[in-house]
C-alpha cells in the first residue's frame, strides 16, 4: 500500500517494518552491549535482584543467556534494517524480532518469579510492539 505525503509516494507497510525493526535494534543492542561491557555490574545487580527467589542459584546462567539473546536480537534487527533498505527483504528483521520476543518472555518470567510486578509490567509495551513487528514482518 502506497500513501502520498507531500507529493512523495511512501510504502507505508515497509516504513512500519523499518521503524519497528530500527527501534528494536536500538533497544536490544544498547541493552545487550551494556551487559557485555558491564557484565560484572549486571551480574551483581541480578544476583541481588533474585536473591530471595527460586532463581537465585541460576543467576549467572540467566545473565549469560539474557546477554546472548539481547545482543543477538539487536544484531539481527540491525542487520534486518540494512536488509530491508537494500533488498526489501524482512528475513533478518523477522528473525531478530522473534529472538527479541523470546528474550522479553524470559525477562518477564524472571520479573514475575522475583515478584517485581512493576518491572514485569514495564516489559508489556515492548512485547506488544514486538508482536506487532512479527505481524507486519510475516
Residue frames as qw, qx, qy, qz and C-alpha x, y, z in Angstrom:
[[0.000, 0.891, 0.455, 0.000, 0.00, 0.00, 0.00],
 [0.425, 0.156, 0.019, 0.891, 1.43, 3.35, -1.04],
 [0.095, -0.879, -0.404, 0.236, 0.38, 6.61, 0.53],
 [0.444, 0.566, 0.074, 0.690, 1.33, 10.01, -0.76],
 [0.428, -0.774, -0.233, 0.405, 2.84, 12.55, 1.64],
 [0.097, -0.800, 0.192, 0.559, 3.91, 15.96, 0.39],
 [0.608, 0.666, -0.269, -0.339, 3.83, 14.63, -3.15],
 [0.135, 0.483, -0.865, -0.004, 6.05, 11.62, -2.34],
 [0.874, -0.109, -0.341, -0.328, 4.78, 8.04, -2.58],
 [0.157, -0.508, 0.760, -0.375, 5.65, 6.13, 0.58],
 [0.656, -0.099, -0.729, -0.167, 5.20, 2.37, 1.07],
 [0.501, -0.620, 0.207, -0.568, 3.53, 2.54, 4.48],
 [0.965, -0.257, -0.019, -0.055, 3.95, -1.12, 5.44],
 [0.770, 0.309, -0.233, 0.507, 7.64, -1.00, 4.53],
 [0.027, 0.644, -0.276, 0.713, 8.06, 2.11, 6.64],
 [0.744, -0.518, 0.129, -0.402, 6.32, 0.46, 9.62],
 [0.973, -0.011, -0.130, 0.191, 8.55, -2.62, 9.23],
 [0.543, 0.483, -0.263, 0.634, 11.65, -0.45, 9.09],
 [0.206, -0.661, 0.248, -0.678, 10.77, 1.72, 12.09],
 [0.865, -0.431, 0.072, -0.246, 9.80, -1.16, 14.37],
 [0.927, 0.103, -0.140, 0.333, 12.94, -3.08, 13.42],
 [0.341, 0.584, -0.264, 0.688, 15.10, 0.00, 13.96],
 [0.502, -0.650, 0.183, -0.540, 13.52, 0.60, 17.38],
 [0.958, -0.282, 0.043, -0.043, 14.18, -2.99, 18.43],
 [0.765, 0.362, -0.217, 0.487, 17.75, -2.83, 17.09],
 [0.039, 0.655, -0.312, 0.687, 18.49, 0.22, 19.26],
 [0.715, -0.528, 0.136, -0.438, 16.72, -1.24, 22.30],
 [0.983, -0.170, 0.045, 0.042, 18.40, -4.65, 22.24],
 [0.675, 0.461, -0.242, 0.523, 21.84, -3.55, 21.02],
 [0.101, -0.694, 0.324, -0.635, 22.08, -0.99, 23.83],
 [0.778, -0.470, 0.218, -0.356, 20.83, -3.41, 26.47],
 [0.986, 0.062, -0.043, 0.147, 22.89, -6.35, 25.24],
 [0.571, 0.526, -0.273, 0.568, 26.10, -4.37, 24.81],
 [0.336, -0.712, 0.298, -0.540, 25.62, -2.81, 28.25],
 [0.912, -0.337, 0.187, -0.139, 25.60, -6.32, 29.67],
 [0.873, 0.316, -0.118, 0.351, 28.67, -7.29, 27.61],
 [0.362, 0.603, -0.278, 0.655, 30.73, -4.28, 28.68],
 [0.282, -0.469, 0.492, -0.677, 29.50, -4.23, 32.29],
 [0.699, -0.105, -0.683, -0.183, 28.93, -7.93, 32.82],
 [0.390, -0.078, -0.720, 0.569, 30.11, -7.89, 36.44],
 [0.191, 0.003, 0.264, -0.945, 27.86, -4.94, 37.31],
 [0.660, -0.054, -0.339, -0.668, 24.85, -6.57, 35.71],
 [0.643, -0.065, -0.759, 0.082, 25.62, -9.91, 37.34],
 [0.171, -0.040, -0.614, 0.770, 25.84, -8.17, 40.72],
 [0.422, -0.019, 0.033, -0.906, 22.52, -6.39, 40.11],
 [0.733, -0.050, -0.506, -0.452, 20.77, -9.63, 39.08],
 [0.486, -0.014, -0.795, 0.363, 22.30, -11.56, 41.98],
 [0.067, 0.070, 0.499, -0.861, 20.80, -9.03, 44.39],
 [0.522, 0.031, -0.190, -0.831, 17.51, -8.80, 42.45],
 [0.790, -0.034, -0.518, -0.327, 16.93, -12.57, 42.51],
 [0.106, 0.368, -0.793, 0.474, 18.44, -13.26, 45.94],
 [0.441, -0.020, 0.651, -0.618, 15.10, -14.15, 47.52],
 [0.772, 0.298, -0.095, -0.553, 13.67, -16.09, 44.60],
 [0.915, -0.037, 0.400, 0.021, 13.88, -19.70, 43.46],
 [0.719, 0.665, -0.024, 0.202, 16.00, -18.47, 40.53],
 [0.298, -0.893, 0.335, 0.040, 18.87, -17.33, 42.79],
 [0.715, -0.327, 0.551, 0.280, 21.10, -20.35, 42.05],
 [0.665, 0.409, 0.505, 0.367, 20.79, -19.78, 38.29],
 [0.059, 0.931, 0.063, -0.356, 21.62, -16.05, 38.13],
 [0.259, -0.551, 0.572, 0.550, 24.99, -16.49, 36.38],
 [0.344, 0.197, 0.836, 0.378, 23.49, -18.73, 33.70],
 [0.216, 0.808, 0.540, -0.094, 20.43, -16.47, 33.31],
 [0.057, -0.854, 0.133, 0.500, 22.62, -13.38, 32.93],
 [0.291, -0.295, 0.726, 0.548, 24.70, -15.13, 30.27],
 [0.299, 0.435, 0.815, 0.240, 21.62, -16.30, 28.33],
 [0.121, 0.893, 0.358, -0.245, 19.92, -12.89, 28.54],
 [0.167, -0.711, 0.352, 0.585, 23.14, -11.18, 27.39],
 [0.292, -0.059, 0.810, 0.506, 23.41, -13.51, 24.38],
 [0.236, 0.598, 0.752, 0.141, 19.75, -13.25, 23.37],
 [0.036, 0.899, 0.193, -0.392, 19.59, -9.46, 23.77],
 [0.172, -0.597, 0.496, 0.608, 22.77, -8.94, 21.76],
 [0.293, 0.124, 0.856, 0.408, 21.65, -11.43, 19.10],
 [0.213, 0.762, 0.606, -0.081, 18.25, -9.74, 18.81],
 [0.025, -0.869, 0.045, 0.493, 19.91, -6.35, 18.45],
 [0.221, -0.402, 0.674, 0.579, 22.42, -7.51, 15.84],
 [0.282, 0.327, 0.857, 0.281, 19.77, -9.39, 13.84],
 [0.162, 0.852, 0.451, -0.209, 17.42, -6.39, 13.94],
 [0.087, -0.762, 0.283, 0.576, 20.25, -4.05, 12.86],
 [0.230, -0.131, 0.819, 0.509, 21.04, -6.43, 10.01],
 [0.254, 0.580, 0.774, 0.007, 17.30, -6.54, 9.32],
 [0.111, 0.858, 0.117, -0.488, 17.22, -2.75, 8.89],
 [0.091, -0.531, 0.604, 0.587, 20.04, -2.99, 6.34],
 [0.235, 0.136, 0.918, 0.290, 18.34, -5.89, 4.56],
 [0.248, 0.736, 0.587, -0.230, 15.02, -4.05, 4.44],
 [0.086, 0.835, -0.106, -0.533, 16.68, -0.95, 2.98],
 [0.068, -0.491, 0.705, 0.507, 18.92, -2.72, 0.47],
 [0.059, 0.010, -0.938, -0.341, 16.83, -5.68, -0.61],
 [0.574, -0.174, -0.128, -0.790, 13.33, -5.10, 0.74],
 [0.677, -0.088, -0.730, -0.044, 13.57, -8.47, 2.48],
 [0.518, -0.651, 0.183, -0.523, 12.21, -8.83, 6.03],
 [0.866, -0.010, -0.493, 0.077, 14.00, -12.14, 6.73],
 [0.475, 0.120, -0.538, 0.686, 16.63, -10.87, 9.21],
 [0.272, -0.331, 0.176, -0.886, 14.18, -8.37, 10.70],
 [0.817, -0.272, -0.263, -0.436, 11.69, -11.17, 11.39],
 [0.800, -0.027, -0.518, 0.302, 14.35, -13.40, 12.92],
 [0.239, 0.235, -0.420, 0.843, 15.66, -10.55, 15.12],
 [0.484, -0.331, 0.036, -0.809, 12.14, -9.67, 16.21],
 [0.871, -0.202, -0.406, -0.188, 11.45, -13.31, 17.06],
 [0.628, 0.039, -0.530, 0.568, 14.60, -13.51, 19.20],
 [0.070, -0.309, 0.251, -0.915, 13.55, -10.22, 20.85],
 [0.706, -0.339, -0.192, -0.591, 10.14, -11.72, 21.68],
 [0.854, -0.148, -0.479, 0.141, 11.73, -14.79, 23.26],
 [0.392, 0.183, -0.436, 0.789, 14.09, -12.56, 25.25],
 [0.326, -0.359, 0.099, -0.869, 11.20, -10.46, 26.53],
 [0.834, -0.306, -0.334, -0.315, 9.34, -13.60, 27.63],
 [0.730, -0.030, -0.504, 0.461, 12.43, -14.73, 29.55],
 [0.126, 0.254, -0.313, 0.906, 12.75, -11.30, 31.19],
 [0.566, -0.370, -0.122, -0.727, 9.04, -11.24, 32.01],
 [0.853, -0.222, -0.473, -0.012, 9.27, -14.70, 33.57],
 [0.555, 0.061, -0.474, 0.681, 12.21, -13.63, 35.71],
 [0.124, -0.311, 0.172, -0.926, 10.50, -10.46, 36.88],
 [0.720, -0.355, -0.247, -0.542, 7.33, -12.33, 37.81],
 [0.826, -0.163, -0.495, 0.216, 9.24, -15.05, 39.71],
 [0.397, 0.091, -0.387, 0.827, 11.20, -12.33, 41.54],
 [0.136, -0.746, -0.621, 0.196, 7.83, -10.72, 42.36],
 [0.144, -0.356, 0.098, 0.918, 8.92, -7.50, 40.68],
 [0.369, 0.621, 0.692, -0.007, 5.48, -6.85, 39.23],
 [0.135, 0.896, 0.001, -0.424, 6.30, -3.25, 38.30],
 [0.160, -0.528, 0.680, 0.483, 9.36, -4.39, 36.35],
 [0.365, 0.223, 0.881, 0.203, 7.27, -7.07, 34.63],
 [0.308, 0.791, 0.470, -0.241, 4.60, -4.52, 33.71],
 [0.016, 0.781, -0.294, -0.551, 7.18, -2.26, 32.06],
 [0.265, -0.211, 0.832, 0.438, 8.00, -5.08, 29.63],
 [0.475, 0.503, 0.705, -0.157, 4.43, -5.38, 28.33],
 [0.394, 0.833, 0.015, -0.388, 4.50, -2.43, 25.87],
 [0.014, -0.594, 0.722, 0.353, 7.80, -3.72, 24.44],
 [0.368, 0.056, 0.926, 0.058, 6.25, -7.13, 23.99],
 [0.485, 0.677, 0.468, -0.296, 3.16, -5.70, 22.30],
 [0.268, 0.813, -0.316, -0.410, 5.33, -3.72, 19.88],
 [0.164, -0.387, 0.876, 0.237, 7.38, -6.85, 19.21],
 [0.471, 0.325, 0.815, -0.088, 4.22, -8.83, 18.43],
 [0.441, 0.813, 0.139, -0.354, 3.09, -6.08, 16.03],
 [0.044, 0.700, -0.614, -0.362, 6.55, -6.27, 14.49],
 [0.344, -0.075, 0.926, 0.132, 6.24, -10.02, 13.95],
 [0.497, 0.589, 0.592, -0.235, 2.82, -9.49, 12.41],
 [0.381, 0.862, -0.058, -0.329, 3.92, -6.82, 9.91],
 [0.023, -0.636, 0.721, 0.274, 7.14, -8.68, 9.06],
 [0.596, 0.034, 0.801, -0.052, 5.42, -12.04, 8.45]]
